[in-house]
Amino acid sequence: MLLQHLTRQRLEREASARVRRRRVADTPCGPRQLIGGDEGSAHAVLNFASNDYLGLANHPTVVAALAEGARRWGAGSGASHLVSGHSRAHAVLEGELASLLAPWVPDAHALLFCSGYMANLALLTTLGGGEAAIFADKLNHASLIDAGLLADGRMRRYPHGRLDLLEAMLNECSQPLRLIVTDAVFSMDGDLADLPALLALAERHDAWLIIDDAHGFGVLGTHGAGTLAHYDLRSERLIYMGTLGKAAGVAGAFVAAHPAVIDALVQGGRSYIYTTAMPPALAHALSASLALMTGEEGAARRRQLATLIAALRDRLSGLIARDPASGWQLGISATPIQPLIVGDNTAALALAATLEAAGLWVPAIRPPTVPVNTARLRITLSAAHTLDDVERLIDALAACQPGGNHHA
Ligand SMILES: *Cc1c(COP(=O)(O)O)cnc(C)c1O
């Protein structure tokens, strides 16, 4: 019965071009990689698929710190943070993260998690249960949606960016405890939430604002401190979640917030309490990555990223203008996430396959990850890319346009 059911499900997926598959990378994360083909033969690709925005995932300093961390701390933490797995390496990293966010989250304390998914689960189930009402942007990351469903409060979702509708919901809300939760940089579109307006709304309606900055941390703002720094927002009502597996190049996540919020997460966050602490060696490596990110090298890497983003957008706009009949659209994004919206699932898959045959790795993102009829290529840039890499992508895309040729 189960197997018949799964077979039927699989066939439905195939019919709607929604089958997902994994690629096996044979080399570390970076712009130039070898990946295994179906037949097991590795081939070279130019990677526009990772979230390694600063190119730190395989940075020699971070890799050396990870090795040193392992020599000093061993391989595993041995237990959850509350039992015996909390090490000095974790505590030091939490202190560094709290200092980094303190200009925007007054008196910030920070708490480490094994992943952003788990941090979001802890946040919404701990703060959003019972008496609380949760207000969430409809395009928030899946982990926030799952977390909101798991919290036993009420989650209301407003259409993407429609703060007028959010305000109407807040006006009607009789629950005293209100949480507004949003991606700071939306993960499939690359656009920014209007955090100043959201914070103003939160203040007017006595709500707290939870910000998921998975794609802004390390990328935006002074020292790469993220989207709050970018907007220069400061308030006790801000609860900040940043992830450490994207721009920071390693793994994990953290929440920076008022000490009472952090204490509530330690006391009641089930995805904090009932899981083994991340290996201390990772925390040690993350301290090194944070030093790069917030220092001169991080600033130089963010400048390189800005140059690449401008070049990619300029060339993509040119391609689209040249062949409007292609129906391609470029999302509005000033971040390393640059969606090329194609519309149809099969067309997006075919485009990704053609690029892959040309040695370019750009993932096709389809529903349910994005709304129906907005299947897209999600191009992500890294400071480790060069302008030549961008040109190679543009040339390959030009050759794919219905009216395209190989010499755009
Ligand atoms: C990646 C991501 C997460 C999950 O973080 P992990 O550390 O990968 O679990 C959460 N929110 C957003 C917006 C993300 O893009």
The ligand as an ORCA input file, in Angstrom:
! r2SCAN-3c Opt
* xyz 0 1
  C      18.951     28.697      4.491
  C      17.867     29.408      5.222
  C      17.451     28.997      6.479
  C      17.944     27.730      7.081
  O      19.230     27.852      7.531
  P      20.110     26.516      7.663
  O      21.213     26.923      8.536
  O      20.523     26.153      6.293
  O      19.205     25.483      8.283
  C      16.528     29.753      7.147
  N      15.999     30.860      6.583
  C      16.351     31.273      5.361
  C      15.751     32.510      4.797
  C      17.284     30.552      4.633
  O      17.617     30.935      3.402
*
